[in-house]
Amino acid sequence: MNTASFPASISTPATSTGEVITQLTAIIEWSKQNDSCIGYFAALYRRVTIQVKKYCRQLL
């Protein structure tokens, strides 16, 4: 397991869908740089979150 620190940008709770996407992107990038498989879930969750955000915009 890699012991490199996660990005500081994910240390505070997200308050919007956009912030969730930004934080997930940071986790994915961290995972790539640190050769970690922890980014697999973040990548899937990011894709789902983007689709939910698009769907919610259509409802408004």
C-alpha positions in Angstrom: 0.0 0.0 0.0 1.2 3.5 -0.9 1.6 5.8 2.1 1.8 9.1 0.2 -0.6 11.8 1.5 -3.9 12.4 -0.2 -4.4 15.9 -1.8 -5.2 18.7 0.6 -8.2 19.6 -1.6 -10.1 16.6 -0.2 -9.6 17.5 3.4 -12.9 19.4 3.7 -16.4 18.1 3.0 -17.9 19.0 -0.4 -20.9 21.2 -0.3 -22.0 20.9 -3.9 -22.0 18.4 -6.8 -19.3 20.4 -8.5 -17.0 20.2 -5.4 -17.6 16.4 -5.3 -16.5 16.1 -8.9 -13.4 18.3 -8.2 -12.5 16.2 -5.2 -13.0 12.9 -7.0 -10.8 14.2 -9.9 -8.1 15.0 -7.3 -8.3 11.5 -5.9 -8.1 10.0 -9.4 -5.0 12.1 -10.3 -3.4 11.2 -7.0 -4.0 7.5 -7.7 -2.4 7.8 -11.1 0.7 9.6 -9.7 1.0 7.1 -6.9 0.2 3.9 -8.8 -2.7 3.2 -6.5 -5.9 1.3 -7.4 -7.9 3.4 -4.9 -8.9 5.6 -7.8 -11.1 2.9 -9.4 -14.0 3.6 -7.2 -13.4 7.4 -7.5 -13.5 7.1 -11.3 -16.7 5.2 -11.3 -18.3 7.5 -8.7 -17.2 10.6 -10.6 -18.9 9.3 -13.8 -22.1 8.6 -12.0 -22.0 12.0 -10.2 -21.5 13.9 -13.5 -24.6 12.1 -15.0 -26.7 12.9 -11.9 -25.7 16.5 -12.2 -26.7 16.6 -15.9 -30.0 14.9 -15.1 -30.8 17.3 -12.3 -30.1 20.3 -14.6 -32.7 18.9 -17.0 -35.3 18.9 -14.2 -34.9 22.6 -13.5 
